Amino acid sequence: MGKNWRPFRLQAKMEKEGKSDGDDARRSLSVAWRDPLAVLYLAPVPRELQLHFCVEISFPEGSGVDPVVEVVGYDDMRYYRRMWRSAEPGSVHIGGGGGVERGAKEGALSYVEVFPDFPGGIPFNVDVWTMIDGQLVF
């Protein structure tokens, strides 16, 4: 059952900000994923279900970099999707530090969270967890 609640197609991509190519170039990390399979079976997701996603970025011990954790709410994304859909039927895009994208023919929401000023040259691990009513689903 837990596999059906895991976010789908998790991707992490480092991007350089600006035109500097050296080691001092500012970098950002873009983390993208799609709704878990179980959410598609529940469509539309009942309002009583408190669905959130937890983005966790961890670094090796001794690297001197603290882990990063961010919580993204499904209800927030559903609200923004409705607002943008009424203004721009057929597609939705919310950007600028985090957001959601959805094409007219797709069934699942695609989430994109951007972490600016990301440290370069240090290995990291990205996980996205589903939270239902405040409980992590493994």
Secondary structure, DSSP 8 states (H G I E B T S, - for coil): -GGGGS-EEEEEEEEEESS--STT-EEEEEEEEE--HHHHHH-S--TTS-EEEEEEEE--TTSS---EEEEEEHHHHHHHHHHHHHHSTTEEE--SSEEEEEETT-SS-EEEEEESS--SSS--EEEEEEEETTEEE-
